[in-house]
């Protein structure tokens, strides 16, 4: 059997990065950044107040106490958004709100809580009873986070809400990102029927296209085709033609790749795909190749857990590589096992798992269902939030053993 890493290397060696496009930052959610983003403005853009209160000359209020307050005359009122820059003479202050520009003559902010009257008595004359600790206190200085030209975000990252907010705050209007890889998803099997349809003997609801289309979408891909084909006929070849006509970068089949008598993917695409056994459980039978035009062809096992694991191990990294992502693999942590379970001989196990977070300081991991890693246990996938990854040379997992955990969320 081929090692998992060898199959991954084969897949990644055939990946071609998709073209880049420039879009508004507001339209870049979930996309992969292809060119660095640099600040177009300073952050903060100007010296501004970190508190609601009064802009003052520190020397005027440094000795103020509750027993000996310092009185100041309020000569200006500065809401956020104002462009006023009032002059402040000795004994003068400006009422100022959070985010408003600090007058050039001021070098400290007295919060409302540091005055005798607070907001209720904040115009006219005020009495400072608690001065700031030093000059500069409660002032956010221009450029203390970033200055124009600083690197905000580097290439190869996914643009999530926090990243887009950082770009917007830095005055960046557009981002150069990868277009979304286009993926076709095809389930094979004469036994498959639409979920909710009446079932006759031998039929099952088709779920793999829902699974794989969702996984592709969460990997940043655009699903351009989703269909099921029977085991007989030319459905596989028609699916390939349809996917290529839609400009798909990858076509993911589920089913039809094993050693049975009715394997339509293997029968129809033996010239374009290699079919092999990989030392993993579930997911041992794998098919991979490409059309003459370069569309990648993935043949995953038909059992739902096998398809889910195979996508995570082989398809998802390929889609991320297509987009130019710097990090291709899920994060992993080590957790103690909450229970014991069996492992397959000579194969790496990917066990759908749940994490017990009852004690925030002592997380544990356990199988998501009592059926363990049975490849047919589609219902148990709904409880999985991770895969427990157990090395091929481990005979069994015992309670308390450290386990490598691939996080899915």
VEXDREN-2710 file (C-alpha; in Angstrom, 1 decimal):
% VEXDREN-2710
k/r/px/py/pz
1/UNK/0.0/0.0/0.0
2/UNK/1.1/3.5/-0.8
3/UNK/1.9/5.9/2.1
4/UNK/-0.5/8.8/2.7
5/UNK/2.3/11.3/2.2
6/UNK/3.3/9.8/-1.1
7/UNK/-0.3/10.0/-2.4
8/UNK/-0.5/13.6/-1.2
9/UNK/2.8/14.5/-3.0
10/UNK/1.5/12.9/-6.2
11/UNK/-1.7/15.0/-6.0
12/UNK/0.1/18.3/-5.2
13/UNK/2.6/17.7/-8.0
14/UNK/-0.3/18.0/-10.6
15/UNK/-1.9/21.1/-9.1
16/UNK/-1.8/24.3/-11.2
17/UNK/-2.4/27.6/-9.4
18/UNK/-5.5/29.4/-10.7
19/UNK/-5.3/33.0/-12.1
20/UNK/-5.6/36.0/-9.9
21/UNK/-8.1/38.8/-10.0
22/UNK/-8.6/42.2/-8.3
23/UNK/-11.8/42.7/-6.3
24/UNK/-13.0/45.3/-3.8
25/UNK/-12.0/44.4/-0.2
26/UNK/-15.7/44.2/0.5
27/UNK/-16.0/41.3/-1.9
28/UNK/-12.9/39.4/-0.9
29/UNK/-14.3/37.4/2.0
30/UNK/-13.0/33.8/1.9
31/UNK/-10.6/34.4/-0.9
32/UNK/-6.8/33.8/-0.9
33/UNK/-4.6/36.8/-1.1
34/UNK/-2.1/36.8/-4.0
35/UNK/-0.4/40.1/-3.6
36/UNK/0.7/41.8/-0.2
37/UNK/-1.5/44.5/1.2
38/UNK/0.3/47.6/2.5
39/UNK/-1.2/50.4/4.5
40/UNK/-2.5/53.3/2.5
41/UNK/-3.0/55.5/5.6
42/UNK/-1.6/55.6/9.1
43/UNK/-3.4/53.7/11.9
44/UNK/-4.5/55.8/13.7
45/UNK/-4.8/58.4/11.0
46/UNK/-4.3/61.2/13.6
47/UNK/-3.7/61.7/17.3
48/UNK/-7.1/61.0/18.8
49/UNK/-8.7/60.7/22.2
50/UNK/-9.1/57.2/23.8
51/UNK/-11.6/58.5/26.3
52/UNK/-14.7/60.8/26.6
53/UNK/-13.5/63.7/28.6
54/UNK/-11.3/66.8/28.2
55/UNK/-8.2/67.6/26.2
56/UNK/-5.9/69.5/28.5
57/UNK/-2.4/70.9/28.9
58/UNK/-0.9/68.4/31.4
59/UNK/1.0/71.1/33.2
60/UNK/-2.3/72.8/34.1
61/UNK/-3.7/69.7/35.9
62/UNK/-0.7/67.8/37.2
63/UNK/-1.2/68.8/40.8
64/UNK/-5.0/68.5/41.0
65/UNK/-6.5/66.5/43.8
66/UNK/-10.0/66.0/45.2
67/UNK/-9.1/68.3/48.1
68/UNK/-7.5/70.9/45.8
69/UNK/-9.2/70.7/42.3
70/UNK/-7.9/72.7/39.4
71/UNK/-10.5/74.7/37.5
72/UNK/-10.4/75.0/33.8
73/UNK/-12.4/76.9/31.2
74/UNK/-13.9/74.8/28.4
75/UNK/-13.4/76.7/25.2
76/UNK/-14.4/74.1/22.6
77/UNK/-16.5/71.0/22.0
78/UNK/-14.9/68.2/19.9
79/UNK/-17.2/65.3/18.8
80/UNK/-15.8/62.4/16.7
81/UNK/-15.5/63.5/13.1
82/UNK/-14.7/67.1/13.7
83/UNK/-11.8/68.8/12.0
84/UNK/-11.5/71.6/14.5
85/UNK/-8.1/72.2/16.1
86/UNK/-8.8/74.9/18.8
87/UNK/-6.1/76.8/20.5
88/UNK/-5.8/76.1/24.2
89/UNK/-4.3/78.7/26.4
90/UNK/-3.2/78.3/30.1
91/UNK/-6.2/77.2/32.2
92/UNK/-8.3/76.1/29.1
93/UNK/-9.6/72.8/28.0
94/UNK/-11.7/71.3/25.2
95/UNK/-14.5/68.8/25.8
96/UNK/-13.6/65.8/23.6
97/UNK/-15.3/62.5/22.7
98/UNK/-13.6/59.2/22.0
99/UNK/-12.0/59.2/18.5
100/UNK/-12.0/62.9/18.0
101/UNK/-8.7/64.6/17.0
102/UNK/-6.7/65.9/19.9
103/UNK/-5.9/69.6/19.7
104/UNK/-2.3/70.4/18.8
105/UNK/-2.0/72.4/22.1
106/UNK/-3.2/69.5/24.3
107/UNK/-0.9/66.7/25.6
108/UNK/-3.3/64.7/27.8
109/UNK/-6.9/63.7/28.3
110/UNK/-8.8/63.9/31.6
111/UNK/-11.7/61.5/31.5
112/UNK/-15.1/62.7/32.7
113/UNK/-14.6/60.5/35.7
114/UNK/-11.6/62.7/36.7
115/UNK/-13.7/65.8/37.1
116/UNK/-16.1/66.8/39.9
117/UNK/-19.1/67.2/37.6
118/UNK/-18.5/64.6/34.9
119/UNK/-20.6/64.8/31.7
120/UNK/-23.5/66.5/33.5
121/UNK/-21.3/69.6/34.1
122/UNK/-18.9/69.5/31.2
123/UNK/-19.3/72.9/29.5
124/UNK/-18.2/76.3/30.9
125/UNK/-16.1/75.8/34.0
126/UNK/-14.9/72.3/35.1
127/UNK/-13.0/71.1/38.2
128/UNK/-10.3/68.4/37.7
129/UNK/-10.0/66.2/40.8
130/UNK/-7.9/63.3/39.3
131/UNK/-5.2/64.2/36.7
132/UNK/-3.8/61.7/34.2
133/UNK/-0.7/59.9/35.4
134/UNK/1.5/61.7/32.8
135/UNK/1.6/63.7/29.6
136/UNK/0.3/61.7/26.7
137/UNK/-2.1/59.5/28.7
138/UNK/-5.3/58.5/26.9
139/UNK/-4.0/59.8/23.6
140/UNK/-3.8/57.4/20.7
141/UNK/-0.8/58.5/18.7
142/UNK/-0.9/58.7/14.9
143/UNK/0.7/55.6/13.3
144/UNK/1.3/53.8/16.5
145/UNK/-0.2/50.6/14.9
146/UNK/0.9/51.0/11.3
147/UNK/2.2/53.8/9.0
148/UNK/1.8/54.2/5.3
149/UNK/3.6/51.4/3.4
150/UNK/3.7/48.9/6.3
151/UNK/2.8/45.4/5.5
152/UNK/-0.8/44.7/6.6
153/UNK/-1.3/41.2/5.2
154/UNK/1.0/38.9/3.3
155/UNK/0.2/36.6/0.4
156/UNK/-1.2/33.1/0.8
157/UNK/-3.7/33.8/3.6
158/UNK/-7.4/33.4/3.6
159/UNK/-9.2/36.7/3.9
160/UNK/-11.6/36.4/6.8
161/UNK/-13.5/39.1/8.6
162/UNK/-10.6/40.2/10.8
163/UNK/-8.2/40.4/7.9
164/UNK/-10.7/42.4/5.8
165/UNK/-11.3/44.8/8.7
166/UNK/-7.6/45.4/9.1
167/UNK/-7.3/46.1/5.3
168/UNK/-10.2/48.5/5.4
169/UNK/-8.8/50.3/8.5
170/UNK/-5.5/50.7/6.6
171/UNK/-7.4/52.5/3.8
172/UNK/-7.1/49.7/1.3
173/UNK/-9.9/49.6/-1.3
174/UNK/-9.0/46.6/-3.5
175/UNK/-7.2/43.2/-3.1
176/UNK/-5.6/40.9/-5.6
177/UNK/-6.9/37.4/-4.8
178/UNK/-7.2/34.0/-6.5
179/UNK/-10.4/33.3/-8.3
180/UNK/-12.3/30.5/-6.7
181/UNK/-11.3/27.0/-7.9
182/UNK/-14.1/25.5/-9.8
183/UNK/-15.1/22.0/-8.7
184/UNK/-17.6/19.4/-10.0
185/UNK/-19.0/16.7/-7.6
186/UNK/-20.3/13.4/-9.0
187/UNK/-21.7/10.6/-6.9
188/UNK/-21.8/7.1/-8.6
189/UNK/-24.1/4.3/-7.7
190/UNK/-27.3/2.8/-9.1
191/UNK/-28.6/2.5/-5.5
192/UNK/-28.7/6.2/-4.9
193/UNK/-31.9/8.2/-4.8
194/UNK/-32.8/11.8/-3.8
195/UNK/-33.1/12.2/0.0
196/UNK/-36.8/12.1/1.0
197/UNK/-37.8/9.9/-2.0
198/UNK/-39.5/6.6/-1.3
199/UNK/-36.9/3.8/-1.0
200/UNK/-37.3/0.3/-2.6
201/UNK/-35.2/-2.6/-1.5
202/UNK/-31.5/-1.9/-2.2
203/UNK/-31.8/1.9/-2.4
204/UNK/-30.3/4.5/-0.1
205/UNK/-30.5/8.3/0.1
206/UNK/-27.7/10.0/-1.8
207/UNK/-25.6/12.1/0.6
208/UNK/-22.1/12.2/-0.8
209/UNK/-22.8/15.1/-3.2
210/UNK/-24.1/17.1/-0.2
211/UNK/-21.0/16.2/1.8
212/UNK/-18.4/16.9/-0.9
213/UNK/-20.1/20.0/-2.3
214/UNK/-20.1/21.5/1.2
215/UNK/-16.5/20.5/1.9
216/UNK/-15.5/22.0/-1.4
217/UNK/-17.3/25.3/-0.6
218/UNK/-15.7/25.6/2.8
219/UNK/-12.3/25.1/1.1
220/UNK/-13.0/28.2/-0.9
221/UNK/-14.1/26.5/-4.1
222/UNK/-17.1/27.2/-6.4
223/UNK/-19.2/24.1/-7.1
224/UNK/-20.1/24.3/-10.7
225/UNK/-21.7/20.8/-11.1
226/UNK/-23.3/18.4/-8.8
227/UNK/-24.9/15.2/-10.0
228/UNK/-25.3/11.4/-9.5
229/UNK/-24.8/8.8/-12.2
230/UNK/-25.6/5.1/-12.2
231/UNK/-23.1/2.3/-12.3
232/UNK/-24.0/1.3/-15.9
233/UNK/-24.0/3.4/-19.0
234/UNK/-21.7/6.3/-19.9
235/UNK/-22.6/8.6/-17.0
236/UNK/-19.0/9.0/-15.9
237/UNK/-17.8/10.1/-19.3
238/UNK/-20.7/12.5/-19.7
239/UNK/-19.9/14.0/-16.3
240/UNK/-16.3/14.6/-17.3
241/UNK/-17.5/16.3/-20.5
242/UNK/-20.0/18.5/-18.6
243/UNK/-17.4/19.5/-16.0
244/UNK/-14.8/20.5/-18.6
245/UNK/-17.5/22.5/-20.5
246/UNK/-18.1/24.4/-17.2
247/UNK/-14.4/25.1/-16.8
248/UNK/-14.0/22.9/-13.7
249/UNK/-10.5/22.8/-12.3
250/UNK/-11.2/19.5/-10.5
251/UNK/-13.8/16.7/-10.7
252/UNK/-14.4/14.7/-7.5
253/UNK/-16.1/11.3/-7.9
254/UNK/-17.4/9.3/-4.9
255/UNK/-17.7/5.5/-5.5
256/UNK/-16.7/3.4/-8.4
257/UNK/-13.0/3.2/-7.5
258/UNK/-12.7/-0.1/-5.5
259/UNK/-12.3/-3.7/-6.5
260/UNK/-15.9/-4.7/-7.2
261/UNK/-17.5/-5.8/-10.4
262/UNK/-19.4/-2.5/-10.9
263/UNK/-16.8/0.3/-10.7
264/UNK/-17.8/2.9/-13.3
265/UNK/-15.0/5.4/-12.6
266/UNK/-12.3/2.8/-12.8
267/UNK/-13.9/1.2/-15.9
268/UNK/-14.4/4.5/-17.7
269/UNK/-11.3/6.5/-16.8
270/UNK/-8.6/3.9/-16.5
271/UNK/-6.5/5.7/-19.1
272/UNK/-6.6/9.0/-17.3
273/UNK/-6.5/7.9/-13.6
274/UNK/-4.3/5.7/-11.5
275/UNK/-6.1/3.6/-8.9
276/UNK/-4.2/2.5/-5.9
277/UNK/-4.5/1.4/-2.2
278/UNK/-3.3/3.9/0.4
279/UNK/-2.3/2.8/3.9
280/UNK/-5.2/4.6/5.7
281/UNK/-8.5/3.7/7.2
282/UNK/-11.0/4.6/6.1
283/UNK/-10.1/5.7/2.5
284/UNK/-7.9/2.8/1.4
285/UNK/-9.0/2.8/-2.3
286/UNK/-8.0/6.0/-4.1
287/UNK/-8.1/7.2/-7.7
288/UNK/-6.3/10.2/-9.1
289/UNK/-5.4/11.7/-12.4
290/UNK/-6.1/14.4/-14.9
291/UNK/-7.8/14.9/-18.2
292/UNK/-5.6/15.9/-21.2
293/UNK/-6.9/19.4/-20.7
294/UNK/-5.5/19.4/-17.1
295/UNK/-8.7/19.0/-15.0
296/UNK/-7.8/17.0/-11.9
297/UNK/-9.8/13.8/-11.4
298/UNK/-10.3/12.5/-7.9
299/UNK/-11.8/9.1/-7.3
300/UNK/-12.9/8.7/-3.6
301/UNK/-14.5/5.7/-2.0
302/UNK/-18.2/5.7/-1.9
303/UNK/-18.8/5.1/1.8
304/UNK/-19.5/8.5/3.3
305/UNK/-16.9/8.5/6.1
306/UNK/-14.3/7.3/3.6
307/UNK/-15.3/10.1/1.2
308/UNK/-15.1/12.7/4.0
309/UNK/-11.7/11.6/5.2
310/UNK/-10.3/11.3/1.7
311/UNK/-11.5/14.8/0.8
312/UNK/-9.7/16.2/3.9
313/UNK/-6.5/14.3/3.2
314/UNK/-6.2/14.7/-0.6
315/UNK/-8.7/17.0/-2.2
316/UNK/-8.8/19.9/0.3
317/UNK/-5.0/20.5/0.2
318/UNK/-5.2/20.4/-3.6
319/UNK/-7.9/23.1/-3.7
320/UNK/-6.0/25.3/-1.3
321/UNK/-2.8/24.9/-3.4
322/UNK/-4.8/25.8/-6.5
323/UNK/-5.8/29.1/-4.8
324/UNK/-2.2/29.8/-3.7
325/UNK/-2.8/29.2/0.0
326/UNK/0.4/29.1/2.2
327/UNK/-1.1/26.7/4.7
328/UNK/-2.5/23.6/3.1
329/UNK/-3.4/21.4/6.1
330/UNK/-5.7/21.6/9.1
331/UNK/-4.3/22.5/12.5
332/UNK/-3.5/19.6/14.8
333/UNK/-3.3/19.3/18.5
334/UNK/-2.5/16.5/20.9
335/UNK/-5.2/15.4/23.4
336/UNK/-5.6/12.5/25.8
337/UNK/-8.1/9.8/24.8
338/UNK/-11.3/9.8/26.9
339/UNK/-11.8/6.1/26.2
340/UNK/-10.1/3.2/24.4
341/UNK/-10.7/2.0/20.8
342/UNK/-9.3/-0.4/18.3
343/UNK/-7.0/0.6/15.4
344/UNK/-6.5/-1.1/12.0
345/UNK/-3.3/-3.1/11.5
346/UNK/-0.6/-1.4/9.3
347/UNK/-2.9/1.5/8.3
348/UNK/-3.1/5.1/9.6
349/UNK/-6.5/5.6/11.3
350/UNK/-8.6/8.8/10.7
351/UNK/-11.3/8.4/13.3
352/UNK/-14.3/10.9/13.3
353/UNK/-14.0/12.4/16.8
354/UNK/-15.6/14.7/19.3
355/UNK/-13.8/16.8/21.8
356/UNK/-14.9/17.0/25.4
357/UNK/-14.4/20.6/26.5
358/UNK/-16.1/20.3/29.9
359/UNK/-12.9/21.1/31.7
360/UNK/-11.3/24.0/29.7
361/UNK/-7.9/23.1/31.1
362/UNK/-8.2/19.4/30.3
363/UNK/-9.8/18.6/26.9
364/UNK/-10.1/15.0/25.8
365/UNK/-11.0/13.3/22.6
366/UNK/-13.3/10.3/21.9
367/UNK/-14.9/8.6/18.9
368/UNK/-17.9/10.6/17.6
369/UNK/-20.0/7.4/17.6
370/UNK/-19.9/4.0/19.2
371/UNK/-19.2/2.5/15.8
372/UNK/-15.7/4.0/15.6
373/UNK/-14.3/4.6/12.2
374/UNK/-16.7/2.4/10.3
375/UNK/-16.8/3.9/6.8
376/UNK/-20.6/3.5/6.5
377/UNK/-21.6/5.4/9.6
378/UNK/-22.8/8.5/7.8
379/UNK/-25.1/9.6/10.7
380/UNK/-22.1/9.8/13.0
381/UNK/-20.4/12.4/10.8
382/UNK/-22.9/14.9/12.2
383/UNK/-21.3/14.6/15.6
384/UNK/-17.7/14.8/14.4
385/UNK/-15.7/18.0/14.9
386/UNK/-12.3/16.5/14.4
387/UNK/-10.4/13.4/13.2
388/UNK/-8.3/11.5/15.6
389/UNK/-5.2/10.5/13.6
390/UNK/-3.5/7.3/14.9
391/UNK/-0.2/6.1/13.4
392/UNK/-0.1/2.8/11.6
393/UNK/2.2/1.2/14.1
394/UNK/-0.2/1.8/17.0
395/UNK/-2.1/-1.4/17.9
396/UNK/-4.8/0.2/20.0
397/UNK/-5.6/3.4/21.8
398/UNK/-6.1/3.3/25.6
399/UNK/-7.8/5.8/27.9
400/UNK/-5.3/8.6/28.6
401/UNK/-3.1/8.0/25.6
402/UNK/-2.0/11.1/23.8
403/UNK/-3.7/11.3/20.4
404/UNK/-3.1/13.6/17.5
405/UNK/-6.2/15.5/16.6
406/UNK/-7.0/17.2/13.3
407/UNK/-9.3/20.1/14.0
408/UNK/-12.2/20.7/11.5
409/UNK/-13.5/23.9/13.0
END
